[in-house]
């Protein structure tokens, strides 16, 4: 997840809020080997080496990292480049890569309603030069094990729409994104043998946009407050339950191993130790119930990176003593969870 700017960025954020309201690494395993049942590799994101290092010092060295880039520049963002280079210099675990195109579409020649057109352009080779550049960059670190998400929090509105002036499900081209996904995989695999691919949709859209078992290695989800029925600011979802029913259906359906590709406690939970622990407990329950293979937690002071304080706060588990103690006992102390 990267900071959103401008009018369209606000629009995208509104869509993510509607869905999930806002909104190891296998060091001992060979690339492409399946995860071990009953084990969950804990990655810590996102983008910033200092935050990753702070977690490693205060808690325990994670099993991996989370970085981001975009298809238009064909590269990771500068902070992610720094994080990856430092991490790969000492570790060989999982590197989750979020390759975005929805977030920058209006700054790169598309309207917010042209999601299918953009995906079809990717599939037809319009961005091959950029993808080959990214493939070369990733190939610098053959010792790590990449989890690449060809875009993330994928939705019908932003990846299948063909109506020129509105989001109209009746016009959705649900073949466009799967073709883009497969093409990204083909180009990146031309230079790399250590990549597995994650299909990561917004809750409720996974089954209709799934690219297929032949190209997908993992099914990814996001778990922020609303996904586990906790409020974000004044926004509530599925109150009285512990898991959004659309997300529950996606998890039950998933035909490949599941990963939590993005997660973090948000306000008001992140500002109160008891509520913070409640959030983490709900995520842990999902991990155990659905045998999640990888859990990426965004341990970050979001406001330091220009995220709005009303929906993003301090999700660092080490920033509150009670939360840190719970994590040490229930995650670090639980043999299910694998660290670096």
N, C-alpha and C positions, 0 to 999 in steps of 0.2 A: 504494500500500500504506500502510495507516494502523495505528498501534499497536492491538493487540487487548487487551481487558481482560475479566476475569471468567472464569467456568467455561466458558461457551460459546466464548469467545475461544480458550481453550486447546484446546477440541475442534476448532475450525476450524483452528488452527495444526497440530494433529496430522494433519488431512486434507491440508493443504497439504504437510506433510512427506512424506506418503505419495506424493504426486504428483510434486513436483519439488524435493524435500525442502528444505523448510524446515519447501519449497513444495510551403522548409523552412524548419528549417521552410522551407517553400517561399516564402521572402521574395520571390523574383522570379516566382513562379507565381501565377496567379489561383486563388481558392478552387475546390476540387473538380477541379482539373486533376490528371491522373495524374502520379506521380513520373517522373523521368528514369531510364531503365534504366542500370544501372551506376553510379548515384550513391546515396549513403546519407547522410541528414541526421542529425546527431548532436545529440540532445537530452540535457540534463542535469537530473536530478531529485534529490530530490523535496521539494516543499513549502517549502523554506527558502531565502530569498533570500541569506542570508549564505553558505551553502554554494555556491549557484550562482555568486555573485560571486567567491568564492575560486577556484573552478575557472576562471572567465573571466579572472581576473587572472594565475593561475599557468600556465595552459595556453593557452587561446584562447576567445573568446566563442562559446558553443554556438549551434546553430541554433534552439534552443527550450528549453522548460521542461516540467515535469510537475507537475500539481496534482491535488488530490483533494477530493471532497465526498461527500455522501450524500443519498439520496432522501427521507429522513425530515425533514430540515431544509430541503431544497430549496436548498442553498447549499454553496459550498466551505468548507473549514475555515479558520479565521482566518489560519493561516500561509500557506495557498494564496492567500487573498484578497490578502494583502500581496505575495506573490511575483508574482501576475498583474498587479496594479496597477503595480508597479515595472517589471516587464518590458515591459508594453504601453505604458508611457510613453516607451520608447526603441526598441522593436523591433516587428517585424511578422511574426515567424516562427510556427512551430508551437507550439501549447499543447496538450499531451496532458492530457485530463481524465478521471480515474477517478471514475465515478459509482457509488458502492457502495450495495448493499442487503443483501448476504449477511452482512456483518460485524456489522450492528446488528439483525439480525432478532429475536433473543431479548430485546432491550431495547425492542422496538416491537410487541409483541403476537403474535409468532409463535414456534413452537418450531423447533428445528433441523431437524425433519423436514418442515416445511411450505414447502419451497422452491417447489414448483409453485403452491401456493395464493398465496404472495406474488407470484410472477410474474403469475399470472392476475389478482390484484387490481390490479397496476400496469397491465396491459393494459385492464382494465375502467374505469380512470379514478380509482381511489381516491386516487392521489397526484398528480392533475393540478394541484392548486393549488401544490404544492411544485415540480413540474416547470416550471410557468409562471414561478414566481419565479426559478428557476435560469436559465431562458431569458432573462428580463429582465436578469439579472446578466451573462450572457455577451454579450448584445447591447451592453453598454457599450464593447466593444472590437472593432469591426467590422474593424479593420486586421489582426488576427491571424488565424491559420488553425487552428481547433480540430480536434483528434482526440479525439472523445468515445468512451469505452468505457462502454456501458450495463452496468454491473457488470464485474468483471474476475476472471480466473482462475475462469471459470464452469465448473461441474461438474454432472453428473447428480445427485449427492447433494444439493447445496445449491440446485439450480434446477429439478429435475424430480421430486423424490421426492413421493409421495402417501401412503405408509404412515404411520400415525399414531405408531408407536412404534419404527421402525427405518429404516435406509436399505435399501431393497429395490428393486433395479433392475427387478424384474418389475412394479413399480407405477409406474415413471417415466412422467410425462406430458411427452414431449419436444417438445410444441407450446407449452408454457407460456412458456418463456424466449424463443423466437422472437417470440411475440406481444408480450411485454413490451418487447423490443428495438425492434420496429417502432413501438410506441406512444411510447416515449421519443423516438425519432427524429421522429415526427410532431409532438409537442408542442414540442420544441426548435427544429425548423425553422419553426415558426409565427412566431418572432421573429428568426431568424438565417439568413443565407445563406452563412456562412463555416464550416460544420461538415462534417467527414467523420467516418464512424462506423467504429469498430474492434470486431470480434468477437474477444474474447480469452478462450479456454478453457484449462483445465489440459490438460497433454499427455495425449492419448488420448481426450479427449471432444469434440474439435472437430467431427468429421464428424457426430456424432449430435445436436448441438445447434445447428448452423449455421442462422442466421435466413434466409438466402437472398441470392442475388446482387442482388436488387432493393433491399435495404436496407443491405447491408454494402459498405463501401468498402475496408477493409483487414482482413487476418487477423493478429491479434496473438498473440505467444507471450511466455512468461517464460523467461529463461535465467539461472538461478542455478547454484551448483556442481553439484548432482546432475543437472541437465539436460545438462551436458557431462561427466558421468561422473567428477566429482571429489567427494571426501568433504565432508560437512558435519559437523563434530564427529566423532563415531564412526559416523555413518551413511554408508553407501556405496550406490552405484547404478551399474549397467552398467560395473563395473570392467573396465579393459582396453580399453574403447571410448572414443570421443570425443564421442558424441552419443547421448542416450537414444533407443531404437528407436521408442517411441511419438511422441516429438517429431519424429523424422525422418519418420515417416509423415505427421504433420500438415503438416509443411513441404512435403513432396512433393505432398500433396493440395491445398493452399491454392488456391482458385479466384480469389482477389484478391491484390493486392500484399501482401507480408509486412512486418510491423513487429515489432521486438523492443520490446515495450511496457514491460517491466521487466527489469532485469538488474543484478547487482552481485556482486563477489567476496565470498565468505563465509569465515569461519574453517574450516579452518586456512589456506587459501590466502591470505587477505587479510593474514595476519601474516608472510608470507614472500615476499620479492620474486620469487624464481624461480617459486614456485607461483602467485603473483598473475599474473605474466606468462603462465604456462601457461593460466590461466583466460581471460585476455583474448585470447590467441591462438586458443583454441577458439571463442570468440564471433566473432572476426573471420573465422574459417574459415566459420562458418555464414552470416555476412553475405555473403561473396563467393560461396559455393556457391549460395545461394538468392536472390541479388540483393535483399537486404533494403532496403526503401525508407527506413525510419527506425529508428534505434537509440537507445533511451532508456536511458541508464546512470545508475544511482543513485549519485552520488558523495557519500557521506555518512559521517559518524561516527555510526553507528546507535545506539551505546550512550548518546550524549548525548540521544537522544530516547526513552529508556526501552525500547529493544529488548534482548533477552537476549544477553549476551556470548558464549554458547556457540554460537549460530547466526548472530549478526550482529556485525560488528566495525567496522573502519575500511576502507571500500571506496574511499576517496579516492585516485585515481591520483597526485595531487600530493603525497601524504604520504610516499612513499618515492622517493628519487632515481632508483633504477634503474627502477622502474615508470614514473615520470614520463618518463624518457628514452625508454623503449620506446614509450610512447603518443605522444610528440612525433614520433618517427621513423616509426612504423608506422600511426598514425591521422592525426595532423595533417599529416604529410608525405606521406600517400597521397592522390592526387587524387580517389580514389573518395569520400572523406568530406567532407561539406559542413558548414561551421561558419557562424556568424553574420557 
